[in-house]
Amino acid sequence: MKTFENTVNGRLVGSARTFASKNPATGETLGLVPHSTSEQVAEAVAAARAAQPGWAARPDAERKALLMKVAEAIKANNEYLAEWVTREQGKPLGGVGPDQVPGARFEIWGCEVWTQVPASLELPVEVAFEDDTRRDEVHRKPFGVVAAIAPWNWPLLIAIWQIIPSLRAGNTVVLKPSEYTSIGTLEMVRIIAEVLPPGVLNTVSGGGDVGAALVENTDIDKIMFTGSTATGARIAATAARNLVPTTMELGGNDAAIVLPDADPKAIAMGLFWGAFLNMGQTCAAAKRLYVPDNLHDAVVAELKVLAEAMPMGNGMEPGVAIGPIQNRMQFDKVVSLVEDAKAHGATIVCGGKETGGAGNFYPITLVTGIADGSRLVDEEQFGPVLPIIRYSDVDSAIASANRLDVGLGASVWSSDIEKARTVASRIQAGTVWINQHGTIHPMVPFGGVKSSGWGVEFGIDGLKSVTQPQVISVKK
């Protein structure tokens, strides 16, 4: 069985300790992953620190050109990387076109695009003020060494969101992949690091102890984390002690509100994938659906037809649209929330029963007869289950959407765009989509409010977030 390795200072590095990466569809062991020691974490950070001044000193055009070569390397290995995502994370291979199931191939295409866009952006000197007596310029400088901690749900794409803007701005990076999905991420970094100077991009793999050693290292200048609110809080506490700035994209429990004038047939497919893309294992997936009394039964019926028609299975097989839950811990949480809803009288419209077998398969599950205060509504399920809550007036739906201490995304569904805009402006979330949900774009800032985190990624604002301003003030 193959043992994979980390990339540190341009070299492949193993560890005495390893752990297995498993296929969530079959339970088979895919390979062994090094468990980095604290000394190896320190070595990776030291390599990034040594490489950073030279990387930042390169002409901007040179860094941009190298990152475009990174995008080419990803494209040249797209099928290899997509297959690793499917085998290790579980999402079907799928495709990238508008009529394709957005799966692993879509994720790798996203890696390519989210590399090209930051590489193409400019961060010119801004003139903050100028008159006859003075000129004040804002220059953007790199932080130095960025610690990036990636999750298991979109393991390669979210790693790219952290890596590429940081490198584009002149930082160097030490990345810790999720222990659940390490191999694909390590392989992607191995491929793209071949384009870059040694030490510019490094990895350390392992569990929470490795992540803790990384963020506790006093040579880290910026931390980027995507994951749970609880883990984010621990990282933020460490960062505060070391006075290290952070970007936190944390848990969400996105509300979707259907307005009374919506067309159930027209919105059903958008609602379905807004909730169940990647088996609902997406931070900005619709996880609470509020539907008015007059449309409730029609919306439920449309979603049920779609849910029961989607083929589920091993994503390496053709025609599969829905894969497994990535890990057993998350699987058990989903089961617990559905069983709790059943115990309190909720109606299971479809799904709701474990399929059994070696894989972590759980059917698409729609739950009605449920209300705010239920665990399934109030806790982020992060899986293929959607609670559908009736409401009688729009003000109550908005209050329900805002009542939880999360605010990553939300959506409003209506035939009247202006009416939807009015509702959207009252929702407490970093992004509110209208007649769509979770449709991100590399030029559009993305981030949460409340316990869903702070800071933004993507576009000019995301690029600025991995820089620190320096004002140069000139007396004339």
Sequence and secondary structure as in RCSB ss.txt:
>XXXX:A:sequence
MKTFENTVNGRLVGSARTFASKNPATGETLGLVPHSTSEQVAEAVAAARAAQPGWAARPDAERKALLMKVAEAIK
ANNEYLAEWVTREQGKPLGGVGPDQVPGARFEIWGCEVWTQVPASLELPVEVAFEDDTRRDEVHRKPFGVVAAIA
PWNWPLLIAIWQIIPSLRAGNTVVLKPSEYTSIGTLEMVRIIAEVLPPGVLNTVSGGGDVGAALVENTDIDKIMF
TGSTATGARIAATAARNLVPTTMELGGNDAAIVLPDADPKAIAMGLFWGAFLNMGQTCAAAKRLYVPDNLHDAVV
AELKVLAEAMPMGNGMEPGVAIGPIQNRMQFDKVVSLVEDAKAHGATIVCGGKETGGAGNFYPITLVTGIADGSR
LVDEEQFGPVLPIIRYSDVDSAIASANRLDVGLGASVWSSDIEKARTVASRIQAGTVWINQHGTIHPMVPFGGVK
SSGWGVEFGIDGLKSVTQPQVISVKK
>XXXX:A:secstr
  B  EEETTEEE  S EEEEE TTT  EEEEEE   HHHHHHHHHHHHHHHHHHHHS HHHHHHHHHHHHHHHH
HTHHHHHHHHHHHH     BSSTTS BSHHHHHHHHHHHHHHHHH     EEEEE SSEEEEEEEEE SEEEEE 
 SSSHHHHHHHHHHHHHHTT EEEEE  TTSHHHHHHHHHHHHTTS TTSEEE   SHHHHHHHHH TT  EEEE
ES HHHHHHHHHHHHHHT  EEEE    EEEEE TT  HHHHHHHHHHHHHGGGG STTSEEEEEEETTTHHHHH
HHHHHHHHHS BS TTSTT  B   S HHHHHHHHHHHHHHHHTT EEEE  S   SSS     EEEES  TTSH
HHHS   SSEEEEEEESSHHHHHHHHHSSSEESEEEEE S HHHHHHHHTTS SSEEEES SS   TTS B  EE
TTEE  BSHHHHHHTTEEEEEEEEE 
